[in-house]
Amino acid sequence: MDPIATRPLGKSGVPVTQLGFGGAPLGDFYQKLPDGQATRTMARALELGVTLVDTSPLYGYGLSEHRFGQVLRQRPRDSYVLSTKVGRVFEAPKRGKAVDHGGWAGGLEFDPVFDYSYDGAMRAFEQSLMRLGIPHVDILLIHDVDIWTHGSRPAYEQRLQEALAGAYKALLKLREEGVVKAIGVGVNEVESCMRFAEGGDFDCFLLAGRYTLLEQTALDDFLPLCQRRNIGIMLGGPYNSGILATGAVPGAKYNYKDAPPEILERVSRIEAVCRRHGVPLPAAAIQFPLAHPVVASMIPGAVKPEEVERNHALIATPIPAEFWAELKREGLVRGDAPVPA
């Protein structure tokens, strides 16, 4: 596969490279990054021909967007496709109150506040433009309306209705006015994507970790729905937060936690097939989802330029057809899953 070949992002027609760049690590996810290292990492992606770059106000509480802006402002605006998100506004902390950074190792000193209302989405969008220092973005997504984020089904249902009644209408207006080219939703759960797809007119979804070598339940209903409606998919988390990059080693991560025994066993079996065919596990992981016709781009993150170069090389790694056939025979990939030619 050619990592910098482009595909249209659903009915928006926005051309995106098959390899994108995910901005969560530039918000100091898991570890603090020196500014120079962070910006060199993103710059390397652009030098290699990657055009789709995705960030969010959540990532480092604005830090990722700041770093994106530092790099992108030095380049022609039509040379990249920029995606960011709404759903949180950021406020200065009250005097004497420390900011809880949650899972972020660093980041900026602002407090996130969930707000999926119309006004909240418009305010979040304006804050993003200011942090980026760029007057418009190409793709705007509603972020984190799922059970995983909000902790319970009642809380999720409340936020879903708030988003459809508020943030969605704000994004529609921005698209109608030509301020953004494509609108969508960025979540970690297929069910949430289905609910939004049924409730609105979206161009794309950013789905993290739910259509991979390890998980293909999206084939049941969600991906066929996207095909019928010409909705494009950007896929984050192709390595399921680590294990499909590292293999089944002690401490391997799956969905941001230590991988359970059944996942370790399944990945070990996939690795055995990889060894028989001389295929690097992460190459199979990053290429597999791109075989589905609605998947437009993979957007793994990176914390140093060498990781960007590695992702670029992995997409271009030749993989024999017999490798995919054996995975299916062994029941390690669904029989109805499209695989790379």
Salt bridges, closest charged atoms under 4 A:
ASP28 OD1 - ARG67 NH1 3.11
ASP35 OD1 - ARG67 NH2 2.84
GLU47 OE1 - ARG44 NH1 3.25
ASP54 OD2 - LYS85 NZ 2.73
GLU65 OE1 - ARG131 NE 2.58
GLU109 OE2 - HIS101 NE2 2.89
ASP111 OD2 - LYS97 NZ 3.30
ASP138 OD2 - ARG77 NH2 2.83
ASP138 OD1 - LYS181 NZ 3.39
ASP144 OD2 - ARG88 NH2 2.84
ASP144 OD1 - HIS143 NE2 3.35
GLU157 OE2 - ARG153 NH1 3.29
GLU157 OE1 - ARG195 NH2 2.82
GLU162 OE1 - ARG159 NH1 3.06
GLU177 OE2 - LYS173 NZ 2.80
GLU191 OE1 - ARG153 NH2 2.88
GLU191 OE2 - ARG195 NH1 3.75
ASP201 OD1 - LYS11 NZ 3.38
ASP201 OD2 - ARG175 NH2 3.01
ASP203 OD2 - ARG175 NH1 2.84
GLU215 OE2 - ARG210 NH2 2.72
ASP220 OD1 - ARG334 NH1 2.83
ASP258 OD1 - LYS253 NZ 2.60
GLU309 OE2 - ARG44 NE 2.79
GLU322 OE2 - ARG329 NH2 2.58
GLU326 OE2 - ARG276 NH2 2.56
GLU326 OE1 - HIS277 NE2 2.67
GLU330 OE1 - ARG269 NH2 3.88
ASP336 OD2 - ARG334 NH2 2.86
